[in-house]
Amino acid sequence: MASLKDKTLFITGASRGIGLAIALRAARDGANIAIAAKTAEPNPKLPGTIFEAASQIEQAGGRALPLVCDIRYEDQVERAVAATVEAFGGIDICVNNASAISLTPIDRTEMKRFDLMMGINTRGTFLVSKACLPHLRRAANPHILMLSPPLDMEPRWFAGHVAYSIAKYGMSLCVLGLSAELAADGVGVNALWPRTTIATSAISNLLGGEMVARMSRKPDILADAAHLVFSQPARTFTGNFLIDDTFLHEVGGVTDFEPYRADPTMELAPDFFVPAGSVPPPGVRLARRDVRA
C-alpha cells in the first residue's frame, strides 16, 4: 500500500472519532494533518479537542496543524485552507468528515436543527471541497473523500429522519456530481460508509448508548479503508460509493475483520443506508434486526 509520507490532508471534524482515526492512520506514514474542527475547549459530552488531537497525531509520527473552524462559514474555511497551505505547502487530500445528526421525525425537527445539518453536512462539504480544489489541482494524486452513504433511494432510509437523510445524502450528491465535474482535473472524488455502526461519541449519545457501542466496530476500519482510497490512482478511481469492509476485502485483500470489533462477544449492529444488495465479506455476520429501531 502506498505511503502518505509528506502528503497533506485537510480533515474536517478530526478532533475525535472517525476523523481523528483517519488522521492517526495517515500520521503513521508521516503525513501532514490539518485538523479543521470547532472544539478548542473540552466538552464533557464530547471528549477531544483539536489540540489533544494534534498531540496524538504528532505522537503517531505526523505533523499537525490544529485549526478552529466552523465549516458553515466561508471566511473560516478559507482562512483554515490558507493556513494549511502556508504551513505545509499545499493540500493533497480533502476529507469531508464533519457531520451533524438529529434522528427526529418532521414534527420534532426544529428548523434551526434542519439548518444546522444542511449547513454542516451538505453546504459544508461543498464549501470545503471548493476551497481545497485550487490546491488539489496542483497535487500529484489528489483525492476528495466524503464520509457519506451510497445513494440508495429507498423510503426506509428517509422516513422518521427526513431532515438528516436529506443533509447526509447531499454529501453523496456532491460525490456524484463532482466526480464527473473534476474528472478532467484528475481529482478523485469518492464516498465511504460503514456497514456497521461505529463506536464513536455519536453512538453513545444518540443511538442506544453502551449496548450499541459494544455491537459496533472501531473507527479504525474506516481509517484503514480511507488510507486504501488515498493509495488509489485518483484519475481513474473516482465516483465510487464504498462500503468499508467490502472495499477492504475486494481491493485491500483483508480477510480477518475480527480486530475491528469493539466487543468480539457481541453481534454487529448494521448501520443506516447500506443497500440490501450489499453482501458482507465472507465470515462477516450482522444482527438479524436493526437494534436501533
C-alpha positions in Angstrom: 0.0 0.0 0.0 1.4 3.4 -0.9 2.7 5.6 1.8 1.2 9.1 2.7 4.6 10.4 3.9 4.7 14.2 3.4 1.2 14.3 1.9 -1.1 16.9 3.4 -4.6 16.0 4.5 -7.3 18.6 5.3 -9.8 16.8 7.5 -13.0 18.3 8.9 -14.2 17.1 12.3 -10.8 15.5 13.1 -10.8 16.3 16.8 -12.4 12.9 17.6 -14.0 9.7 16.3 -13.7 8.7 12.6 -11.9 11.9 11.5 -9.2 11.5 14.2 -8.8 7.8 13.3 -8.2 8.7 9.6 -5.7 11.4 10.8 -3.8 8.9 13.0 -3.6 6.3 10.3 -2.1 8.9 7.9 0.2 10.2 10.6 1.8 6.7 11.0 3.1 7.3 7.4 4.5 10.7 8.3 1.7 12.8 6.8 0.8 16.4 7.5 -2.7 16.8 9.0 -4.8 20.0 9.2 -7.4 19.4 11.9 -10.4 21.6 11.0 -12.9 21.4 13.8 -14.8 23.6 16.3 -13.7 22.0 19.6 -11.0 24.1 21.2 -12.2 23.7 24.8 -13.0 20.3 26.5 -16.7 19.2 26.3 -17.9 16.7 29.0 -20.3 15.1 26.5 -17.9 15.1 23.5 -14.3 14.2 24.6 -11.4 15.5 22.5 -10.2 18.9 21.3 -8.2 20.0 18.2 -5.1 20.4 20.4 -5.4 17.0 22.0 -5.9 15.5 18.5 -2.7 17.4 17.3 -0.7 15.9 20.2 -1.9 12.4 19.3 -1.1 12.9 15.6 2.4 14.1 16.4 3.0 11.1 18.7 1.9 8.8 15.9 4.6 10.3 13.6 2.8 13.0 11.7 2.8 16.8 11.7 -0.4 18.5 12.9 -2.0 21.9 12.5 -5.0 22.4 14.8 -7.4 24.9 13.3 -10.6 26.2 14.9 -13.0 26.1 12.0 -16.8 26.0 11.7 -17.3 24.8 8.2 -20.7 26.6 7.9 -18.8 29.9 7.5 -16.9 30.6 4.3 -14.4 33.0 5.9 -13.4 30.5 8.5 -12.9 27.7 5.9 -10.9 30.0 3.6 -8.6 31.0 6.5 -8.1 27.4 7.5 -7.2 26.3 4.0 -4.8 29.2 3.6 -3.2 28.4 6.9 -2.8 24.8 5.8 -1.1 25.8 2.6 1.1 28.2 4.3 2.2 25.6 6.9 2.6 22.6 4.6 2.9 24.0 1.0 -0.3 22.6 -0.4 -3.2 20.1 0.0 -3.2 16.6 -1.4 -6.3 15.1 0.2 -9.6 16.7 1.4 -11.7 14.6 3.9 -15.2 15.8 4.5 -16.0 14.0 7.7 -17.7 16.7 9.8 -21.4 16.0 10.2 -24.4 16.9 12.3 -27.1 14.4 13.2 -30.6 14.5 14.6 -32.8 11.4 14.1 -36.1 13.1 14.5 -39.4 12.9 12.6 -40.7 16.1 10.9 -42.9 17.3 13.8 -40.0 17.1 16.2 -37.4 18.6 13.9 -36.8 22.3 14.7 -35.8 24.3 11.7 -32.6 25.5 13.4 -31.6 21.9 13.6 -32.5 21.3 9.9 -30.4 24.3 9.0 -27.5 23.1 11.2 -27.5 19.7 9.4 -27.8 21.2 6.0 -25.1 23.8 6.8 -22.6 21.3 8.0 -23.3 18.2 6.1 -24.3 19.4 2.6 -23.2 23.0 2.4 -20.1 22.5 4.5 -19.0 19.6 2.3 -19.5 21.6 -0.9 -17.7 24.7 0.6 -14.6 22.8 1.9 -14.3 20.9 -1.3 -14.5 24.2 -3.3 -11.9 25.9 -1.0 -9.4 23.0 -1.3 -9.9 22.5 -5.0 -7.3 25.0 -6.4 -4.6 23.3 -4.3 -5.8 19.8 -5.1 -5.5 20.5 -8.8 -1.8 21.1 -8.2 -1.3 17.8 -6.2 0.2 14.6 -7.7 -2.6 12.3 -6.7 -5.5 14.4 -5.3 -8.5 12.9 -3.5 -11.7 14.2 -2.0 -13.4 11.8 0.3 -16.8 12.1 1.8 -17.9 10.1 4.8 -21.4 9.6 3.3 -23.7 6.8 2.2 -24.5 5.2 -1.2 -27.4 6.9 -3.0 -29.9 4.1 -2.3 -33.2 5.9 -2.7 -35.5 3.8 -0.6 -38.1 5.4 1.6 -36.9 3.5 4.7 -33.7 5.5 4.7 -35.7 8.7 4.9 -38.9 8.0 7.0 -38.5 9.1 10.6 -35.5 11.3 10.0 -36.1 13.1 6.7 -34.0 16.1 7.6 -30.9 14.2 8.5 -31.2 11.9 5.5 -31.5 14.8 3.1 -28.5 16.5 4.6 -26.4 13.3 4.5 -27.4 12.4 1.0 -26.4 15.9 0.0 -22.8 14.9 0.7 -23.2 11.9 -1.5 -24.8 14.0 -4.3 -21.6 16.1 -4.2 -19.7 12.9 -4.9 -22.0 12.0 -7.8 -21.6 15.4 -9.4 -18.0 16.4 -8.5 -16.5 13.1 -9.6 -17.7 13.8 -13.1 -17.1 17.6 -13.0 -13.5 17.1 -11.8 -12.6 14.1 -13.9 -10.6 16.2 -16.4 -8.6 17.6 -13.5 -7.7 14.1 -12.3 -9.2 14.7 -8.8 -10.7 11.5 -7.4 -14.0 12.1 -5.5 -15.4 9.1 -3.6 -17.7 8.3 -0.7 -17.0 5.9 2.1 -19.6 4.4 4.5 -19.5 1.7 7.3 -21.5 -1.5 7.1 -21.9 -1.5 10.8 -22.4 1.2 13.5 -19.0 2.7 14.6 -18.1 3.1 18.2 -18.0 6.9 18.5 -19.5 9.6 20.7 -22.5 9.8 18.4 -23.3 6.2 19.0 -23.0 6.6 22.8 -25.1 9.8 22.9 -27.7 9.2 20.2 -28.1 5.7 19.0 -28.6 3.5 22.0 -25.6 4.1 24.3 -23.3 1.5 25.6 -25.1 -1.5 24.2 -24.9 -0.3 20.6 -21.3 0.8 21.1 -20.4 -2.7 22.1 -22.1 -4.0 18.9 -20.1 -1.6 16.8 -16.8 -1.7 15.0 -13.9 0.6 15.9 -13.2 3.7 13.8 -10.0 2.0 12.7 -11.9 0.1 9.9 -12.8 3.4 8.2 -9.3 4.8 8.8 -7.8 1.7 7.0 -10.4 2.0 4.2 -9.7 5.7 3.8 -6.0 5.1 3.6 -6.6 2.5 0.9 -8.7 5.0 -1.1 -5.9 7.5 -0.9 -3.4 5.0 -2.3 -5.5 4.5 -5.5 -4.8 6.4 -8.7 -7.1 9.5 -8.4 -7.5 9.9 -12.1 -9.2 6.5 -12.6 -10.5 5.7 -9.1 -13.4 8.2 -8.7 -17.2 8.3 -8.4 -17.3 5.2 -6.1 -19.7 4.7 -3.2 -17.7 2.3 -1.0 -18.8 0.2 1.9 -15.8 -0.2 4.3 -15.4 -4.0 4.7 -16.3 -4.8 1.1 -13.7 -2.4 -0.2 -11.1 -3.6 2.2 -11.8 -7.2 1.2 -12.1 -6.8 -2.5 -9.3 -4.2 -3.1 -7.2 -4.5 0.0 -7.3 -8.2 0.4 -8.4 -8.1 4.1 -9.9 -11.4 5.2 -10.0 -11.0 9.0 -12.3 -8.3 10.3 -12.4 -9.5 13.9 -9.8 -7.0 15.2 -12.2 -4.2 14.2 -14.9 -5.3 16.6 -15.4 -3.2 19.7 -16.6 -6.3 21.6 -16.0 -9.7 19.9 -18.7 -11.3 22.1 -21.5 -9.1 20.7 -23.3 -9.3 17.3 -22.6 -6.5 14.9 -25.3 -3.8 14.5 -26.0 -2.8 10.9 -25.7 0.9 10.1 -28.2 3.1 8.2 -28.1 3.5 4.4 -26.4 0.2 3.5 -28.2 -1.2 0.4 -29.9 -4.5 0.7 -27.9 -5.9 -2.2 -24.5 -5.2 -0.5 -23.2 -8.6 0.6 -20.7 -8.6 3.5 -17.3 -10.3 3.1 -17.0 -14.0 3.9 -17.3 -14.6 7.7 -18.9 -11.3 8.5 -22.4 -11.6 10.1 -24.6 -8.9 11.4 -27.5 -8.9 13.9 -30.7 -10.0 12.2 -32.7 -6.9 13.0 -31.7 -3.3 13.4 -31.1 -2.9 17.1 -31.6 0.9 16.9 -35.2 0.6 15.8 
